[in-house]
């Protein structure tokens, strides 16, 4: 018979988030995570002094939260900083690897330890199906757990309306180039958690170029910097030639049937309407790079229709002017 002493004895003490450590096996992006909300870069619209989220965390009076934004914008970092500052019991799962049995066990434990103020962080929340999300509702409603969900997909489409209505939604933006470059500079000199022990140097322009290539994704920028630095001998200097190798493998954020897909089409149409050929060619080429041939044909057809329409309109206007000139003598 299995040991059931834990069911009748004293509840286990809360398990706060462990202090951040510099471990060799962790990638640079994990080692450089901010330890407090004040250390988080970017997202000033959410984290500037006096904003709603910092006030809620300071008072430890928040309910369930949803963080929606692109990869590498700080969703996980903000969550871990919140758990550390509030001293809450922190449970982290990934929706890709979790299942109903694990979820039931976590929720049951949280109900037995209400004083622990359990924060349940679900990464990739959009991967949970409707039944899995519905399983969270009773405990979120009663406050047994404080759910923090992170998603790169629009919650309006991928999070159940009842769960969405019980949560505060915060949208995170891609990080500015200057913010990413600043973190890269700190990582290069930080000897405790960063790459400072290798004494590799890089000028600010090079770090800015690397930040531009990563398109607001801080995780990708830090991991790229780590690969570039570890590929050099100690006391070396990072050069443009080293960066070119990474630039050849640059990945542009795009998805086949999600927000990026429709945002790209919208940008292309607006470029055409605004008579900006360079921008129109960029957005058109972006679709062809990812094998969306049918859409590219449709977009090309739309451009030609617009060109022919404008040409016909211009000819009609010229003919009218000529006719008026003859009439006026």
Residue pairs with C-beta under 8 A, 6 or more apart in sequence:
6 12
11 112
11 113
12 113
14 87
14 88
14 89
14 113
14 115
14 116
14 117
15 89
15 90
15 116
16 83
16 84
16 87
16 88
16 89
16 90
17 80
17 83
17 84
17 88
17 90
20 33
20 35
20 193
22 31
22 192
22 193
23 31
27 222
27 223
27 226
28 187
28 194
28 195
28 222
28 223
28 225
28 226
29 72
29 218
29 219
29 222
29 223
29 226
31 193
31 194
32 183
32 186
32 187
32 190
32 193
32 194
32 222
33 76
33 77
33 80
34 40
34 41
34 77
34 81
35 81
35 84
36 81
36 84
36 85
37 47
37 53
37 54
37 57
37 78
37 81
37 82
37 85
39 81
40 47
40 74
40 77
40 78
40 81
41 74
41 175
41 179
41 182
41 183
41 218
42 73
42 74
42 173
42 175
42 176
42 179
42 218
43 73
43 74
43 78
43 172
43 173
43 175
45 51
45 173
46 52
46 53
46 170
46 172
47 53
47 54
47 78
48 54
53 62
53 170
56 62
57 82
57 85
57 86
58 85
60 86
60 88
60 117
62 146
62 168
63 140
63 143
63 146
63 166
63 167
63 168
64 140
64 146
64 147
64 148
64 149
64 166
64 167
64 168
65 146
65 147
65 148
65 149
65 167
65 168
65 169
65 170
66 125
66 148
66 149
66 150
66 151
66 155
66 159
66 164
66 167
66 168
66 169
66 170
67 75
67 78
67 79
67 148
67 149
67 150
67 151
67 170
67 172
68 151
68 152
68 153
68 154
68 155
68 169
68 170
68 171
68 172
69 75
69 152
69 171
69 172
69 173
69 174
70 152
70 172
70 174
70 216
70 217
70 253
71 152
71 217
71 219
71 220
71 253
72 175
72 214
72 216
72 217
72 218
72 219
72 220
72 221
73 172
73 173
73 174
73 175
73 216
73 217
73 218
74 172
74 175
74 218
75 123
75 150
75 172
76 121
76 123
76 150
78 172
79 119
79 121
79 148
79 150
80 90
80 121
82 88
82 119
82 148
83 90
83 119
83 121
86 117
86 119
88 116
88 117
88 118
88 119
88 146
89 110
89 113
89 116
89 117
89 118
89 119
90 118
90 119
90 121
91 106
91 110
91 118
91 119
91 120
91 121
92 121
92 123
93 102
93 103
93 106
93 120
93 121
93 122
93 123
94 122
94 123
94 124
95 122
95 123
95 124
95 125
95 126
95 127
95 128
95 132
96 124
96 127
98 122
98 128
100 131
100 132
100 135
103 132
103 135
103 136
104 135
106 120
106 145
107 120
107 135
107 136
107 139
107 144
107 145
109 118
110 116
110 118
110 120
110 139
110 144
110 145
111 139
111 144
114 144
117 146
118 144
118 145
118 146
119 145
119 146
119 148
120 136
120 145
120 146
120 147
120 148
121 148
121 149
121 150
122 128
122 147
122 148
122 149
122 150
123 150
124 150
124 151
124 152
125 133
125 149
125 150
125 151
125 158
125 159
126 151
126 152
126 153
126 155
126 158
126 159
130 160
133 159
133 160
133 163
134 160
134 162
134 163
136 145
136 147
136 163
137 162
137 163
137 166
139 145
140 147
140 163
140 166
140 167
141 166
147 163
147 167
149 159
149 167
151 158
151 159
153 258
153 259
154 258
154 259
155 164
155 169
156 164
159 167
173 216
174 215
174 216
174 217
175 216
175 217
175 218
176 216
177 208
177 211
177 212
177 216
178 208
178 211
179 218
180 211
180 214
180 216
180 218
180 221
181 204
181 207
181 208
181 210
181 211
183 218
183 221
183 222
184 207
184 210
184 211
184 221
184 222
184 225
185 204
185 207
186 194
187 193
187 194
187 195
187 222
187 225
188 194
188 195
188 196
188 200
188 201
188 202
188 207
188 225
188 229
189 196
190 196
191 197
195 225
195 226
195 229
198 229
198 230
198 232
198 234
198 235
199 234
199 235
200 229
200 232
200 234
200 235
200 236
200 237
200 238
201 236
201 237
201 238
202 237
202 238
206 238
206 239
206 240
206 243
207 225
209 240
209 243
210 221
210 224
210 225
210 228
210 243
210 246
211 221
213 224
213 243
213 246
213 247
213 250
214 220
214 221
214 224
215 252
215 253
217 253
224 246
227 246
228 238
228 242
228 243
228 246
229 238
231 242
232 238
232 242
252 286
252 289
253 260
254 260
254 261
254 264
254 286
254 289
254 290
255 261
256 290
256 292
264 283
264 286
264 287
265 283
265 287
265 295
265 299
267 279
267 283
268 280
268 283
268 284
268 287
268 299
269 302
271 279
271 280
271 282
271 283
272 280
272 302
272 303
272 306
280 303
284 296
284 299
284 300
284 303
287 295
287 296
287 299
288 296
